[in-house]
Amino acid sequence: MYFFAKYGIKGVRVGLFCEDYPALKERHLSKIPYEFPEWLGSLNKADHEFRLADIYGGGVIAFRNLDDPSKYLSSEFAAVLVDELTKNKREVFDFLNMRMRWPGIPDTKFIGATNPGEIGHGWVKKLWINKNFKDEKFSPDDFKFIQARYTDNKYIDKSYEKQLDSLPETLRRAYKDGDWDIFAGQYFTEFSRDMHVCQPFPVPEHFQRFAGLDYGYTAPSAVVWCAYDKAFDTVYVYDELYATGLTYKDLAYRLKDKKVTYYADPSIWAKKDKPQTGYTEMTSEGIDLMRGNNDRIAGANLIREKLKVFDGKTRLRIFSDCKELIRTLPELVHDKNKVEDVDSDGEDHLFDALKYALATFRQPSDTLKTDLAMQAYINAPVYIPRDDEGY
């Protein structure tokens, strides 16, 4: 109706999307008979499309689900509307953004409605809340955020407010107050930039170096390089790799200059209809691979333990230029069916790499208690960051 009034163009199609069909039916299709007046138009139940009356331009609202966005590859919409946007990955947004085109309409629209949380919390917050457009093709003027509070709905009664107030703090802050800094379902609630991110420094020679590797081609290959400071029982993540489109040979070439043991995704040892395994292809290029511990829950618990803060100190620090790990680790959420696990629909590739590294690396069993004993053991000075270095 908006485009017909503005441009006089009839038959314009817009798409209203939910993450799957049950959500689409529950939130929208089931309510059309009660919330859409008869004079507005009619619903084609077979096609899940509502057509406006001719007097309003005969436009179409196409109700669609996002279980497989690629099925809309040739579709065109003058506007795309997504309900509960944070239930989707960033790739879904980028794909739908390419579907927004209509002859004669220069100002196609993307509209999202959502709550804080879920697997898409991080990228939605980045674009609409923080307006962080570094390495983006968009500009801040492309995005508008309108905060909607429950009090904006004049039809909500006091009982709903009581329900919101009765929620645990994280849920209440997210759903009642619209707080985007904390959200329900966040997996690593222990993560803090102030505590866990540090400025890079030259890694001392006596730190034990190792790495974790999670291979992907369409999904990113993820590598984290770690250094263990035995004196303070602290692991530093000092470098990362995060890239798509790498074959095993390509990845091996990228790793050649760093001579460490890589604790890797066990699937690399599977042939997968190829004459050689990924393990064979990479080790033939001189990469030292060991099968990583693939217990997701045990690995996640180990990361959580290292993130915990005792006496103002943590046992896991991440160099500030490892931007992808810093971005993705706090964005992970609990799996809905196996709540102890990380939701694998999220961006968990660097989490997996870190899990392989920490869960498989064997720290020396003889813990040395004093600085002097440590110096004697490694025949090197103990590395103690100065307060004024900001580490």
N, C-alpha and C positions, 0 to 999 in steps of 0.2 A: 504494500500500500504506500509505503514511504517513497519508493522509487517511481511508482506510477504518478504520485502527486508531484514529484520533483521533476521528472523527465518525460512523463507522458508515455512511458514504455509499458506495454502490456505483456503478460505472461512471464514475468520475471520469477526466477526460481531462487529460493534461499534454502539453506540446509540447517536443520537443528539436530545436533548430534549428542548421543550419550555413549558411554564406554562399552555398553553391550545392550542386547535387545531387552532383557528383563528390566533393566534400569529405564530404558526408553519407554517401555509399556507402563511401568509403574508411575513414573514422574510426569509423563506427558500424554501418551495415547489414551490412557484410561480416563483422563480428565477432560478431554475435548468435548464429549457430549454434555458436560455440565458447565463448562467454563467458556465455550465458544457459542455465542448466540447464533441462531439459525440463519438470520439475515446476513451474517458475515460470509458464509460460504458453505462448502460441504466437504466431508471426509471420505476419501477413497480408502476403505479399510484394507483392501488387497494390496495396494501400493504404499500404504502408510503415508499418504499425501493429503494435505488440506488445500483445496483450491478456493481462492477468494471469489466472491461474486463479481460478475463482469463490471459492475458499477465501480468496483474498487480495483480494477485493472486485471482481474483474472490471474493474479500471481499465485505461486505455489510454495507452500512450506513443506519441504520434504523431510520427514522424520527418519533419521538414519542412525545406525550403530557403528561403533569403531572397533569391532572385534578384528577386522582386517581392513585397514584404511586403503590398502592398495586397490580394492575393488572400485574405488571412486577415481581411478587414474584419469579417465576421460571426462569426468563430470565437470560442470561449470555452475557456479553459484554467484549471485550478486552479493550475498552475505552468507557468512558461516557463523553459526552460533553453537557453542559447546557448553553443555551443562556439566558442572563439576569438572572443570578443566584440569585440576590437579590430579585426577585419576588417570591422566595420560602422560606419556613420555614426550619429551621435546620434539622427537621425530614426527609425532602425530601433528603437532602444531605446524611444523615446517611443511609437511605434506599438504595439509588443508589450506595453508596459505597460498599454495600454488593452484588451488582449485577456485580461487576467487577471481573470476573474470566474467564480464557480461557486456555484449556490444552496446555502446552508447552510455555506459555507466562508468565514469572515471573514478568514482569514490566508493569502491567496494568496501565492505565492512567485515571485521572479525570481532565477535563479541563473546566473551567468556564469563560465566558465572561460577563461583567456586568458594569453597572453604579452605582455610589453611590445612596443610597436611597432605598425606598420600604421596605416591611416588613422584608426582610432578611438582611438589612444593618448591623445590629449589629453583627450577628454571622459571616458574611463574613469578616467584618473588623477585628473581633477578631482573626480569623485564618490566613488570608492572609496579613493584613496590620500591626496589632499590634503584631502578632505572640505570642499571649497569650495562652499558652498550659497548664495552671494550670487545674487540674482535667480532662485532655484530654488524650485519648489513642494514640494521634498522637505526633510527635516531630516536631520542627521547620524545620528540613531537609526535611520533607514530603511536604512542601508547598513553592511554588515559586510565587512571585508577579511580573508581568511585567506591568508597567504602560503604557497604550496606550493613546496617545493624538491625538486630531483631526489632528494635523500637520503631524502625521505619515502616513496619507492617502494622497498620492501624487495626487489623482484624485479629491480631494475636492477643490472647487474654493473659491474665496474671499467672495462670497455672503454668504457662510455657516458661515464663521468667523464673518461676520456682524450680522448674526442671533444669534449666541452665545453671542456676545457682547451686544445685545439688551435685553437679558434675565434679570429678577430680579437677585439680587446679589447671593442669595442662589443657584439658578439654574445655573447661570454662573460659580460659583465656583465649583459646582459639575460636570457639563457636559463639560465645557471648560478646567478648571484647574485640574480636577480629585481630588478635595478636599474631603476627606472622613470624615473630622471633622464636616461638616455641610452638610445637604442633603435636597433636595426638598421633601416636604410632611411631614417633621418631625412635630409631634403634639406639644410636650412640648418643644418649642424652649427656654423657660425660664430656663430650668433645667441647673444647673451648679454644677459640683462637688465641686468647691471651696466654693460656697455659701450654698449648700443644704446638703452636707455630713459633718458630724462631728464625732469626736471620742466618743466612748461610755463613759457614766458616770453613777454613781448610780442615778436612778430616784428618786427624792425627794418624800416623802410620800404624800405631799399635791397636787402633780400633779394628775389630774383626768385621770384615766386609762380606756381605752376601746379598742375594736378591730374590724376589718373588716374581713369577711370570704367569700370566693368564693369556693364552693365545686366542685371537679372533681375527677374522678376515672382514666380514661385513660388520660385525660388532668389533669394537676396538681391541687391539692387542694392548695389554697393560703390563708394565714392568715397574717395580719399585726397587731402588737400590738402598740398602740399609747398612748401617755401621753400628756395632755394639760396643759400648763403653762399659767394660767390665767393672771398673772402679766404682761407678755410680749405678750399675745395673740398668742402663738406659740405652734404648735403641733410637738412633737418629735415621729418619728417612731423608736422604740427601739428594736424591734425583729420581726422576720418573720418566717413563715413555708412555704415550697414549695416542695411538694412531690406528686408523682403519686402512684396509686395502693392502696389508702386508702379507706376502707369502712367508712360509717358514724360512726360505733362503733370504728374503728381504729382511726379516726380523733378525736373523743371525748376523747379517752384515751390519745392522745397526748396533749389535751388542759386542762386536769383536773387540773394540778398544777397551772394554772393561772386563778385566780378568777376574771374575768371581764365579762362585757356584750359584746356579739359578735353580731354585726350588720351583718346579713347574706344574702346571695343570696336568693331571694324569692322562687326560684324553690325548695328549701329544704322543703317547705311546701306542695309540690305536691307529690302524692303517686307514680306515675310513675310505675304502674303495680306491686306495692309491697304492702303487707298487712299493713305496717307502713310507715309513711313519715320519711324523714331524720330528720325533726324537732323532731318527737316523739322518734326516736332512740337516738338522741344526748341529748335531755333534760332528758331522763330516766337515763343518765349517769351523770347528774348534771350540764350540760352545760347551761348557761344562754343565750338563743338566742332571738333576736328581728329581725323582718323582716326589711331588709335594703332597703333604697331608691334606686330604680333601674333605675332612670332617668339618662341615660348615659351622655347625653350632659350637663345637669345641674351639674352632679357629676364631669365631666371633667373640666367644667368652674370653679368649686369651687377649684379643685386641682391647676388649672392655677393661680387663684387669690392668693392662698397661696404660690405659687412658686415665685410670683413677688417680686422684691427687691425694698424697699423704704428706703431711707436714709441709705443704706448699710446693711439693715436687711431684713430677710425673715421670713414668719410665718410658714414655714414647713422645718424641719430638719430631716435628716435620719442618724441613726447610721451607721458607716462605715462597720459593720459586717452584715448589711442587704444587702448582695451583689446581690441577685436576683432582688430586687426592684430597686437598683441603676443601674443594667444592663438593665432591661426591660423598665423602665419608659421612658428614653430618646430615646428608639428605636421605640416607637409607632409612627404610621403614620396616616394621615387623611384617612377616608373612601372615596373612589372615588365617590360614589353616594350620600352620605350624609356627605358633607365635614366638618360639625360641629362636627361630631362624630369621635371616634377612630375606625380604621379598626379592626374589630373583628377577622380577619384572622391572625392578629399579636399575639404576646405573651402578652395578656392583662389580665391575671388572677390576678396578683398582683395589677394591675391598678383597676380592679373591686373590689378587697378587700379593697383597700384604698378608693375608691369611696363610698362603703357602709359605711365605718367607718366615713369619714368626712361629708358625706351628711346626715347622720342619727343622729350623736351625737349632743345633745343639749347642747350648752354652756350656762352657767348662764347668764341671761339677765342683771343683775345689774353689769355692768363693773366698777371695782374699779380703781380709777385713780392714787393713790399714794401707795408707798411702805408701809407706816404706816397703811393705810386703809386695804391693802391686808393682812398684818400681823394680824390685828385685826379680819379680816374675817375668816381666816383659822387657826388662833392661831399657826402659824408656821412661821419660817423665809422665806423671799422671796428668791428664788433660782436665783442668778445672776452669770452666768459663768464668771470666770476671763479671761482676755485676754490671759494670759500665759498658760491657759488650752487648748487653741486651739479649743474651742467650737463655 
